[in-house]
Amino acid sequence: MSNALSPAVFIDRDDTIMEDCGYCSDPQNVKIFPGVPEALRRLKSNGFKLIIITNQSGIGRGLFTLDQYRAVEAEVLRQIGDGLIDATYFCSDVPGQPSTRRKPEPGMILEAKREHQIDLSRSFFIGDKKIDVECAHNAGVRAIRVRTGFERVTTGRMADWDADDLPAAVEIILGTKA
């Protein structure tokens, strides 16, 4: 295996990085969770690429436009801090329709792997939902499920680890780094 491949941390957006306000279409509603920018800086300084992986079916449902999504995403990146996130992948497909990209399918992770020379065997996925864990495992990535979303009960979980929030997940990642 080539040393040119980098480890990455794939991160869900809504209820993992920021409060989920329900089909967020207004940048003024973006509220990043406490400690997230600092935690992401620690990952970055430890050699991880940081990639957001997010389902955004609100676009496909006609609840907001691609331009509104991009405005929200720009505000997320501004609040996190310039240069921390290497890429953002989103899927606008609605549930119930065939999709290779919509989580839990691994399409967005596999795209990122190709486009950013990522070693999936050394990578992690942080998310708040069961579909984030399934997406990670479908792509061969270790999963950490955070309890910052609606699905706070993680008993009977499939995740490799559970954490209270993203900063706690970062501690797990940095503690397992070989």
Secondary structure, DSSP 8 states (H G I E B T S, - for coil): --TT-B-EEEE--BTTTB---SS---GGG--B-TTHHHHHHHHHHTT-EEEEEEE-HHHHTTSS-HHHHHHHHHHHHHHH-TT---EEEEE---TTS--SSSTTSSHHHHHHHHHHTB-GGG-EEEESSHHHHHHHHHTT-EEEEESSSS----TT--SSEEESSHHHHHHHHHHH--
